[in-house]
Amino acid sequence: MPEQIDNRQPDTESRRILDRIERESAVHGNPIVTRAKRHFSAEDADAADPIELWGTRIGRLLGLLVLIAMFIWLISSLSGKG
């Protein structure tokens, strides 16, 4: 009988670990998309100040556009077409 208890303990531990991994990796929507949406909608800016809110949104959008332009420039310069 003690052998059964020893055999169950690793099984119980494995189930506990698997349950924890499942809880931690459970996808409730796409977290990257959700985080990006919050970032570009400027949820962290002061909602009472519309100038700060729109300035943050415009600044983040311009930053994204500059990043995309830099990637295009990098790819064209590496391919020898620039």
Secondary structure, DSSP 8 states (H G I E B T S, - for coil): -HHHHHHHHHHHHHHHHHHHHHHHH--SS-HHHHHHHHHHTTTTS-TT-HHHHHHHHHHHHHHHHHHHHHHHHHHHHHHT--
